[in-house]
Amino acid sequence: MRGDSLPIMTGPTGRLAALTEAAAIILLDFDGPICNVFNTRTAARVGSDLRRMLAGHGVDVAGELAPLALLEATTRLAPHLAGEVEAALRVVELEAATGAETTLGAFDVVRACVHTERGLAIVSDTSTEAIHAYLRRRDRERYFAPVIGRDGADPALPTALARAVEALGTDCLFVSATATGVAAARQAGITAIGYATKPGAAERLTDAGAQVVIDALHDLAHAISTTRLRRNELPWIDSTGGPLVVVPASALPHWHGTGDLFRANSDSDDWGDYGRACGVDGYAGLIPVGETKALVLADEPAATTYLADSRTFVRWISARSEADLISLVPQAIESAAWETVGEWLLTEPVEMFDSTLVGTDREAAPRLAITVEPGTYEVRTAHIEPDEVTAMVLAQLVPKAPSASTQVADQLI
């Protein structure tokens, strides 16, 4: 065991916070910290297929090696076949990535990086094509710059990390679930955090040089979010990962968040009002609550504020600073390709908060009280990227013009 390494951490620690405090850029390995490309059964099948391919060329690779380990063995034993094996592996990686299960807590880390203005990149020995295929599933590519994956037969993580350091510098922290990744990070001169999810993994990662080993990405997200905090002038409301909801004051007693059944039985499909909010497609939607409607700010677990002068909810996807983001909102409003969500009749103030919460529980988490002039509004939404580093989602309330008959009636009165 290395002298500067620590045992596995099951919660945020001073050591983990100190390491993240010093990092301006978080590098994530793809397989493990972002998603599981192959489950155990699929990995075994892919490995068996690749071994048969090699056997057909007279190359016998002993042992039950993982797919990438087989590619590495091929580059040593039969380099003339490495391109063929890599191409076959790339095909199955691409197929697997389109349905890969996201690692629990992965996008808590993403959100924490956005909120603390850290850079975020993926560095991996998984094929670049497969990584992009996964990220495109829900428009996640904009969070990661750059994405450095395997672009040829050389699967070595040291090569990919060297490219990352050349592009980004050494003020980085690399999170990997493999001893190979941890060792490559130490070789590149950057901080290495091990992510252990299997028995014996913590010891292997520590021996490889991990300065801290974690078993939950939520711990990393917490350490990131509580260090290098950005200084904002506006009130921003966060969620725990799901939608935010904007509820009229009289309907707050009717918003029950996740519901009692969900809290008592996590296997239940009854997620209460939170489940209804999660069912909203697109960036926003209106759903019934009490005798009125609530506005759901969906899709992205992004910090959100409200600009009264333009009646706009601004969702912070990425930006160097609050000032940069807000300064681009007028331009974004003008250039947006708007989609109409529906009409919303407002007669009273509203409150914005995490949709998991009970409407009347004001002690649970921050919320934002908003006063809007009574009237009927068209709710419209758009995703805008004003420049290469800024992205936001807007939901704007546009007053509906009174009909001609209403105007005549007003004149008669």
Residue, then its C-alpha position, 0 to 999 in steps of 0.5 A: m500500500r502506498g504511503d499517501s493512500l487511504p482506505i475506502m471512504t464511505g462518506p465525505t471526508g476532509r481528505l476527499a474535500a481537500l483533493t477536490e478543492a484543489a481540482a479545477i477540472i474533473l476527469l471521469d473514466f467512462d466505464g464505471p463512473i458514468c455508466n456500466v458499458f457491459n454487465t458481467r454476462t455481456a462482458a463474458r459473451v463479448g470476451s468469448d466472441l473475441r477469443r473465437m475470432l483470434a482462434g480463427h487466426g491461430v492465436d490462443v489467448a488463455g484465461e477469461l479476460a475482459p474485452l479490453a484486456l483481450l484487446e491489450a493482449t492482442t496488441r502484444l501477441a498479434p499486433h497485426l490483428a489488433g485493428e480487426v479486434e478493435a473494430a469488432l469491440r467498437v461495434v459491440e461497445l456502440e450497441a451496448a452504450t445506447g442502452a447502458e445504465t447510468t451509474l447512480g450519482a454520476f449526474d450529481v457529480v456533473r451538476a456539482c461541477v456545473h454549480t462550482e464552475r469546474g471543467l468536466a471531461i471524459v477520459s477513457d479506453t472505451s471507444t469515442e464513438a460509444i461514449h458519444a452514442y451514450l451522451r447523445r441519448r439525452d443530450r449530455e454531450r455539452y457537459f463534457a469538453p473534451v471527450i477523449g476515448r479510444d480512437g484506434a487499436d491502442p487501448a492504453l489509458p496513459t495515452a488518453l490521459a496524456r492527451a487530456v493533460e496536454a489539453l487541460g493541464t495538470d490541475c485535474l482529478f481523475v476518477s476511475a474504477t480500474a487499477t489501470g486508470v488509477a495508475a495511469a493518472r499517477q503516471a500523468g501526475i494528476t490526482a487519482i480517486g478510485y471508485a470501488t463497487k466490487p469486493g476487493a476493488a478498494e485494495r486493488l485501487t489503493d495499491a495502484g496509487a489511489q489517494v482516496v477510494i470511494d464507493a458512492l459517487h454521491d460522496l464525490a458530488h458532495a465534496i465538489s459541491t461544498t468546495r470552490l463555491r461560486r458567488n451568486e447575486l440571484p437566488w438559485i433553486d436546486s433539486t436532488g436530481g429530479p424536476l423542479v415544480v412551480v405551484p400556486a400558493s393555494a395549491l401548496p397543500h395539494w402537492h405531496g412530493t414523493g408520497d408516503l408509499f414511496r418513502a415507505n417502500s422504495d420498490s413501489d412504482d407510486w411516486g406520488d406528485y413527484g412521479r407525475a412531475c417526472g412523467v413530463d416530457g420535454y423541458a417543461g409542462l403543466i400538470p393539475v394540482g388542486e383546482t389549478k395547475a403547476l408548472v414542471l421544470a423538467d428534463e435537467p436537474a439544473a439550478t434555476t432562478y426567475l427574472a421578473d422583468s422578462r417573466t423567465f425561468v432561467r435554468w443554468i446548464s453551463a456557464r463560466s459565471e452567473a454574470d456571463l449567463i444572465s448577460l446572455v439571457p436577452q439575446a437568448i430570448e430573441s434567438a430561441a426556437w420556442e416551443t409552446v407548453g400550454e396556457w397557465l392562468l395565474t391569480e396568485p403568487v407561486e413558489m418554486f421548489d424541488s418536486t420531491l418535497v411536500g408543498t407546505d414543508r418550507e423547512a425541507a429545502p430552499r424555495l423561491a416565492i414569485t409574484v406574477e401579475p394575475g392573468t393568462y400566460e402562454v408558457r413557452t420553453a427553449h434550450i439555447e447555447p449562445d456561445e461555446v461555453t454557455a447553455m441554458v434552458l428558458a421557460q417564459l411566461v408570455p401574457k395572452a392578449p385579450s380577445a376582441s370580444t373581451q376588449v369590447a366588453d371592457q369598453l362597454i363597462 
